[in-house]
Amino acid sequence: MKKAGLLLVLIMSVVMLPSCNNSNNNGKDREVTLYAMNDFHGAAVYNKSSSELGILKQGTFFKQKGKEKNTLILNSGDMWQGSIESNLNYGQFLTEVMNTVEFDCFTLGNHEFDWGAEYITKNMNLKDSDTNYQTPFLASNIYHFDRENLIVKDHADELGQEYVVKNLENGLKVGIIGIIGTNQITSITSGFVDSYVFLDPESIITRLSDKLRTEENVDVVVVDAHSSADEMLAECVGITNISNKSNKRYVDAVFCAHSHQYEATEYNGVPFVQSGCNGRGYSEISLSVDKDGEVSLVTNDNHRSNTSEIRNITSYDSKIESLYEKYTSETKDIGCKVLANINGSLSQSDYSGDGTKAILPNLVSKAIALEAISQGYEIDLAMCNKSRSSIGPGTITYSDLYKALPFNNEIYVINAKGSDIINEAQYNSICCINPDLIESNKYYKVAVIDYLATHRNVFRIYDYFTDFEILGKLTKEGSEFYNYRDITADYLLKQEGTINASDYTTKGQFVLNYVQE
């Protein structure tokens, strides 16, 4: 009798065991809610005039949301680069915030490479001081590359994982794949990515989706993409199809980034969402999974104008506040340094196209030209690309300049072909020293930021300056390198009185004169 009773108990236990994919289901639909930020660009400080909510409000918001059941928090890249508060510590500040918030993933963007891959690895290995939590870095389509022989090698594990799997309280398993757009390798100073390649996202996503569905038994597959919805639909539309292996859609939702647009669209029932940039909003997608494992969309919102929940936060998470005070105190004195005063605004570029708008890149080009001459280079002109933001009117601080020129681009002096100069002058700002007309088949000395000078396309061929020789680069005694921002800062400090903004409209020396052919 005892044996029979024991056998009955065992049989009942087996019968009552829940299936692996339907735990806590009870025949009811289950939901997962995902929140994401994208292209934060170091916007740590609250700025009401530009609607930048700052890391105290944003971080507290995401940490609160992350504590809710069946909720995941994503970051779609370009987190660090963009302000003195983040740049001076190479993203460590904001990585520590991510670890405190406990982001479920962080997908690398192109600007994560702006200081070199070693800083990505360094930040990836950081742990929260209290919990030891490490935000999973995702880089599924970034592989090592032999540029000399054009051979794709193994996955770049030192930069991130291919995917991460999260188990929710309601029993759902969610797989997240992180990718970066293939062409974005051209948006990075070439020397920083010589040993890497960004592979076609669609083939990577479909392969990993099949693995997640069939081997990891996930219920939901999400893509966290540092690529816009438009780009994803143009290049990766196949990810919205049904897989022959899993008989499920390859992906159930896609979070987007990179273009700084507000996007919220659907294709084949798959939502795509992106929420601007600089912490002005956030993205939200909610999905429902029924008893048969079918996934359906509940919410797809970029919260373009509905950020009151964040804006109304006045009591901040104590750990985030402590990190904020620590790192902003380290940069405050440097950032508050007054460089100059200006009687008008200098825009980031001349969108009007008629040359009447005063623009910061013209001032930067002049600063570069004069510095090159002072260092003994007999240049014909200087060139730089557009700034990230405008400055002025009024007092210009180093922090203001840092936000407008956040990159550490050095200045190369090159001997370049006239035809390349003429072509690049259409898209960039120049300051001419030599008044002679530029001729296509002659060579000229140009002081130019390294990003433009050494730019290569996806095939690793020089495509901005196709025929050039590097003659040297601008340096400063006591400095490891002398970037275009600090060259501009030194130029501003030398100006006497108030700077006249109208001196930097696109006319005179800021216009390239060349022989028409």
C-alpha positions, 0 to 999 in steps of 0.5 A: 500500500505504501508503494502504491501510495508513493507511486500515485504521488509521483504520477500526480507530481509529474502530471502537475509539472508546468511546461518550461515555456508556460510557467506561471501562465495558467492559460492567461496572456502574459505581458512584457514592457520594455523601456529604452533610451537612445543617443543620450550623448553625455547629456548628464546635466538638466537643461530646460531650454533644450529639453534635456532631462538630465541623468538625475531624472532619466536615471531615477525614472529608469531605475524605478521602472526597472523595479516593476515586474515583467519590465526590461530597460534597454539602451540603444547606444551613443550613451557617452560622447557629448559633454565635458561631464562624460567625456573627461572620464571617457564614459565611466560616469554614465556606465556606473549610472547604467550599472546602478540602474541595472540596465538589461543591455547596452548596445554599442553605437558608433560614438562609443568608439570615439576614444578607441576600443580599449575604453569600451572594454574598460567600461564593460568590465565596470561593476556596481560598487554595491551590487556588483551588477554589470550592464551587458554590452551587446555587439552581435555583428561586430567582428575582428577584421584583417584589413590587409587581407580583407578577411573577417575573423572571430566575434569581438567578444572584448566589446560585447556579447551577441545577445542576452536572455532575461527571465521575467517574473511571469515566466516569460523568457526574452532574448535581446540581440544588439546590433549596429548599422553596417555603414556606421563604421564610416562614421568613426575615425578610421584608425579606431576601427581598422581591426573591426568590421560591422557585418550585415545585421539581417543575417546575424539577427536571423541566425541568432533568433533561430538559436534563441527560439530553438536552443534557449527556448525564449518566448520573445525576441527583441532587437536593440539596434543602433540604427534608425527604423528607416535604415532597418526597414531598408536593409533588414526587412527580412527580420520581420518574416517567419523563420522556417526553423522556429516557425516564429517571427524572427523578431517581435520588436525593434528599438532604434537609434542613431538618426536622432529622430522620433520614430514609431512604426510597424511592419509585418506586425513588428514595432520599430521605435526611436526617441530623439536624442540627448535624453529628451524622451524615451521609448516604450514597447509592450508585448503580450504573449498568449497561451499558444506563444503568439506575440502581439503588440500592446504599446509602441510609443516614442514619448515625444511630447509625453515626458511629464512622468520624468520631468516631474521627478524631484526626488532622485535616487541617492546612488545616482545623485552621489555619482552625479555630484562626484563626477560633476564636481570634477569637471565644474572648474574646467567647464566654467572657465570663460573663454570669450564673449560674443554678440550673437549666435554661432550656429552649427551649420548654415542650413540656409545655404546662402552664406548669411548665417554666422557659424561656429565651424567657420570660427573653428577653421580659422582657429585651425588655420592660424595655429597651423601657421604659427607652428610653421606650416605654410598651408593653403587652407584649413577645413573642419566639419559641422559642430554638434550644437550652436553657441552664444550669444553672451559668455562662452565657457569651456563647457559650452564649447565642449558640447558643441565640439565634443570630439577629440579630433586631432589636426593633420596637415596633408598635401591633398589634390585640388579635386578632393579639396573642391569636393569636400568644401561642399560639405565642410567649412573652410578658411582660405589662406592662399587667395589663388584659385584651387585647380583640380590637378594641383596639390595644396597643403590643408590643415584638416581634422583627422576624421576627414583626412583619413576617412575610408568607406565600408570597403576600407578605401580612402574616399574623402581625400583619395590622393594625399600625404600626411605632412604632420599634425598640430601639437602643444607642448605639455599635451599628449595631443592637441585637438580641434576643440582646444585649438579653438579654446586657445583662439577664443582666449586670445580675442580682445573684447567682444567677438563679432559673430557676423565676422564668421558668416560664409563669405570672404576667406570662408569661401573656396574659390576654384577653377570651374571645369 
